[in-house]
Amino acid sequence: MKIRRTAVILAAALPLAAPAQSPGGGEAPARSGPWLRPITVALSAAAFDDSSGVAAINPRAVATFALPRAVELGLGMGITRVGSDVGSDADSTFGASLAVPWRRTRASFGYALHASGAGARHELEARAGIAPSSAFRAGLAVRRRPFVDVAPALAVDDQLFHEAGPGGALDPRLASRLDVTELRLATGGSPLRFTYAYGEARHLRISDGNHAWTLSAGAGVNVGRRLAIRMPLDVSARWDLYAASFGAVAPAYYSPSSVVSHTPGLEVRRRLGPLELAGEGGYTFASDGSRGWLAGALASLRLGRLSASAHAQVRDDPWYRSRRLWFVVERALP
């Protein structure tokens, strides 16, 4: 039986060193007066299911306040519901974050309260990042979280899409009682024009005494722009690597002693005014000789201070099959 593993991406760490941003991804517009700053409100949700019978849904609402000196305050709430054939668990989340930039560095701190019928759980996170140039960024993060809450409490971007699942939980009732202390080191950037590269390493200590490490890395290139070829579509080639190792096998969650997989693929994009559409596909092969594939579609729309994005993906990887869907609607208030 194929089972699920957690997708890990660099996007979880790259924003550590980014400037204050507007919903469309650019720098937040300046406002008159020392305290009159824009507020961004975001509504987002992600849904996930896999071939082991586990499903999860994560709706959330977040407001981000741009304070003086480019400081950002985030407040939000959401729900995490995880279920399977053997049981389910749900909690309500209330979180806050503060991000403080200084020159080309950025520090952020977050806290979230996870309340459920079993009691209250606490999530804490501290991040530090540096971006000396547009070609290089690096970040370090330490986080303490419930096992099934992989995405940070205030994440509403595509990080929520990639981390929509419950961290590889096979029995949500058991996994929801566990906590994880996570150390994450990430780096990435654009070594050449129209290219990107990233790498991320994580070390996990789980409250049942187990420990693990994961590694994700990859690179991509916009083929047409890099070769100066005029094309009606933006075509990018990419290669992604994922590896993981757990100290012991645990019945509550997917915990391989060692797994390594490679996924070469293509992404095609087309911009039609304020609308951008994209499709993706790839072929996965693992160290044990097994094979798989992925296919997905993306869409984003920007109309003034309003923006919306969605991403859907189906994967048939060597060790699991999964489907995930994510959307976000953001509005910058005057």
DAWOCOR-V514282 format. One record per residue. N is the residue number from 1. RES is the residue in three letters. PSI is psi in degrees with one decimal (* if undefined). D_LAST is the distance of its C-alpha to the last C-alpha in whole Angstrom. Layout:
# DAWOCOR-V514282
n:res:psi:d_last
N:RES:PSI:D_LAST
N:RES:PSI:D_LAST
This chain:
# DAWOCOR-V514282
n:res:psi:d_last
1:MET:134.0:52
2:LYS:139.4:49
3:ILE:167.7:46
4:ARG:145.5:43
5:ARG:160.4:42
6:THR:128.1:38
7:ALA:137.4:36
8:VAL:131.9:35
9:ILE:159.4:33
10:LEU:-22.5:32
11:ALA:-22.6:28
12:ALA:-23.8:28
13:ALA:-26.4:29
14:LEU:-37.2:28
15:PRO:-7.0:24
16:LEU:-31.4:26
17:ALA:13.8:26
18:ALA:154.2:22
19:PRO:170.2:20
20:ALA:136.9:16
21:GLN:154.2:15
22:SER:171.9:12
23:PRO:-31.9:13
24:GLY:-2.9:15
25:GLY:-10.9:17
26:GLY:176.7:16
27:GLU:142.5:15
28:ALA:136.6:12
29:PRO:146.8:10
30:ALA:149.4:11
31:ARG:154.3:9
32:SER:146.3:11
33:GLY:150.9:13
34:PRO:-21.9:15
35:TRP:-9.5:13
36:LEU:97.7:9
37:ARG:157.7:8
38:PRO:151.3:6
39:ILE:131.6:7
40:THR:126.8:9
41:VAL:131.4:11
42:ALA:134.3:15
43:LEU:126.3:18
44:SER:159.2:21
45:ALA:149.7:24
46:ALA:143.1:28
47:ALA:148.1:31
48:PHE:142.5:35
49:ASP:158.4:38
50:ASP:175.8:41
51:SER:-7.2:45
52:SER:0.3:46
53:GLY:8.8:45
54:VAL:136.8:41
55:ALA:150.9:38
56:ALA:149.7:35
57:ILE:139.1:31
58:ASN:79.6:28
59:PRO:146.9:25
60:ARG:157.5:22
61:ALA:132.8:19
62:VAL:137.4:17
63:ALA:132.0:13
64:THR:126.4:13
65:PHE:124.6:12
66:ALA:110.2:12
67:LEU:172.3:14
68:PRO:155.3:16
69:ARG:29.5:19
70:ALA:18.0:17
71:VAL:141.6:18
72:GLU:134.0:16
73:LEU:127.8:17
74:GLY:137.0:17
75:LEU:137.1:18
76:GLY:170.4:19
77:MET:156.9:22
78:GLY:-177.7:25
79:ILE:136.6:28
80:THR:121.0:31
81:ARG:124.7:34
82:VAL:132.9:37
83:GLY:161.0:40
84:SER:-174.0:43
85:ASP:-22.3:47
86:VAL:-2.1:48
87:GLY:178.7:45
88:SER:165.8:41
89:ASP:145.6:39
90:ALA:145.9:35
91:ASP:154.3:33
92:SER:138.1:30
93:THR:135.5:27
94:PHE:122.7:25
95:GLY:163.5:24
96:ALA:149.9:22
97:SER:154.9:22
98:LEU:126.2:21
99:ALA:129.1:21
100:VAL:115.1:22
101:PRO:153.6:23
102:TRP:109.4:26
103:ARG:-119.8:27
104:ARG:16.2:28
105:THR:166.1:28
106:ARG:131.5:26
107:ALA:142.1:26
108:SER:151.2:25
109:PHE:139.6:26
110:GLY:150.1:26
111:TYR:142.4:27
112:ALA:142.5:28
113:LEU:124.1:30
114:HIS:111.1:31
115:ALA:130.2:33
116:SER:-179.6:36
117:GLY:-22.7:39
118:ALA:-6.2:41
119:GLY:-166.0:39
120:ALA:141.3:36
121:ARG:154.4:35
122:HIS:140.7:33
123:GLU:130.7:32
124:LEU:141.2:31
125:GLU:140.3:30
126:ALA:133.7:30
127:ARG:151.3:29
128:ALA:136.2:30
129:GLY:159.4:29
130:ILE:141.2:30
131:ALA:81.2:29
132:PRO:-21.7:32
133:SER:169.2:31
134:SER:-14.8:29
135:ALA:-5.8:33
136:PHE:135.2:33
137:ARG:151.6:31
138:ALA:150.3:33
139:GLY:151.6:32
140:LEU:135.2:34
141:ALA:144.6:33
142:VAL:132.7:34
143:ARG:139.7:33
144:ARG:123.4:35
145:ARG:160.7:34
146:PRO:147.3:36
147:PHE:-44.0:38
148:VAL:-7.5:36
149:ASP:82.5:33
150:VAL:-48.9:33
151:ALA:141.0:29
152:PRO:152.0:27
153:ALA:-30.8:25
154:LEU:11.1:22
155:ALA:126.3:23
156:VAL:-5.7:21
157:ASP:-160.9:22
158:ASP:-7.1:25
159:GLN:-37.5:27
160:LEU:-35.6:26
161:PHE:-52.5:28
162:HIS:-25.3:31
163:GLU:33.2:31
164:ALA:-27.8:31
165:GLY:171.7:35
166:PRO:39.7:36
167:GLY:23.8:38
168:GLY:15.0:41
169:ALA:131.9:42
170:LEU:-30.5:45
171:ASP:96.2:46
172:PRO:-31.8:42
173:ARG:-40.9:44
174:LEU:-44.1:46
175:ALA:-31.4:43
176:SER:-13.2:40
177:ARG:-7.2:42
178:LEU:154.9:42
179:ASP:157.8:40
180:VAL:132.7:39
181:THR:122.5:39
182:GLU:130.0:37
183:LEU:125.9:38
184:ARG:130.6:36
185:LEU:127.1:36
186:ALA:150.1:35
187:THR:155.6:35
188:GLY:174.6:34
189:GLY:-159.3:33
190:SER:92.3:34
191:PRO:-29.6:37
192:LEU:159.9:38
193:ARG:137.0:36
194:PHE:27.5:34
195:THR:164.8:36
196:TYR:157.6:34
197:ALA:149.3:36
198:TYR:161.1:36
199:GLY:143.1:37
200:GLU:131.9:37
201:ALA:137.5:39
202:ARG:141.9:39
203:HIS:129.7:42
204:LEU:132.6:42
205:ARG:119.8:43
206:ILE:146.7:44
207:SER:-9.7:45
208:ASP:4.4:48
209:GLY:-8.7:49
210:ASN:162.5:49
211:HIS:160.5:47
212:ALA:163.1:46
213:TRP:149.7:44
214:THR:152.7:42
215:LEU:130.4:41
216:SER:140.9:39
217:ALA:159.2:39
218:GLY:173.5:39
219:ALA:156.5:38
220:GLY:161.7:37
221:VAL:136.0:37
222:ASN:105.6:36
223:VAL:-50.6:39
224:GLY:-47.0:39
225:ARG:-37.5:37
226:ARG:-37.8:39
227:LEU:4.5:42
228:ALA:42.9:41
229:ILE:127.3:41
230:ARG:125.9:39
231:MET:145.0:39
232:PRO:-18.9:37
233:LEU:150.7:35
234:ASP:116.9:34
235:VAL:123.0:37
236:SER:135.4:37
237:ALA:141.5:39
238:ARG:159.5:39
239:TRP:125.5:41
240:ASP:142.8:40
241:LEU:139.5:42
242:TYR:136.2:42
243:ALA:147.2:45
244:ALA:151.8:45
245:SER:131.3:48
246:PHE:146.9:49
247:GLY:-31.9:51
248:ALA:154.3:53
249:VAL:131.6:52
250:ALA:135.8:50
251:PRO:-19.8:51
252:ALA:-19.9:47
253:TYR:158.8:45
254:TYR:121.4:46
255:SER:72.6:48
256:PRO:147.9:50
257:SER:-33.2:52
258:SER:134.2:51
259:VAL:137.1:49
260:VAL:132.2:48
261:SER:152.1:46
262:HIS:142.1:45
263:THR:92.7:43
264:PRO:148.2:43
265:GLY:-179.8:41
266:LEU:149.8:39
267:GLU:131.6:35
268:VAL:129.5:35
269:ARG:148.3:31
270:ARG:124.6:31
271:ARG:129.3:27
272:LEU:83.8:27
273:GLY:-125.0:24
274:PRO:-4.6:21
275:LEU:133.1:23
276:GLU:130.7:25
277:LEU:148.9:28
278:ALA:152.1:31
279:GLY:150.5:34
280:GLU:152.2:36
281:GLY:152.5:39
282:GLY:166.8:42
283:TYR:126.8:45
284:THR:135.4:46
285:PHE:141.0:49
286:ALA:169.0:50
287:SER:-21.9:52
288:ASP:5.1:55
289:GLY:-5.6:55
290:SER:161.3:53
291:ARG:163.7:50
292:GLY:-172.5:47
293:TRP:167.3:44
294:LEU:153.2:41
295:ALA:141.7:39
296:GLY:169.4:35
297:ALA:144.2:32
298:LEU:151.8:28
299:ALA:142.5:26
300:SER:145.8:22
301:LEU:135.6:20
302:ARG:121.1:17
303:LEU:95.0:15
304:GLY:-121.6:12
305:ARG:1.0:9
306:LEU:133.9:12
307:SER:152.6:15
308:ALA:143.5:18
309:SER:152.8:21
310:ALA:149.6:25
311:HIS:127.9:28
312:ALA:142.9:31
313:GLN:142.4:35
314:VAL:130.5:38
315:ARG:137.9:41
316:ASP:74.1:44
317:ASP:168.2:45
318:PRO:-30.4:48
319:TRP:0.5:48
320:TYR:161.3:45
321:ARG:140.5:44
322:SER:158.4:40
323:ARG:142.1:37
324:ARG:148.8:33
325:LEU:137.4:30
326:TRP:144.9:27
327:PHE:156.9:23
328:VAL:140.1:20
329:VAL:125.3:16
330:GLU:144.2:13
331:ARG:126.2:10
332:ALA:119.8:7
333:LEU:142.8:4
334:PRO:*:0
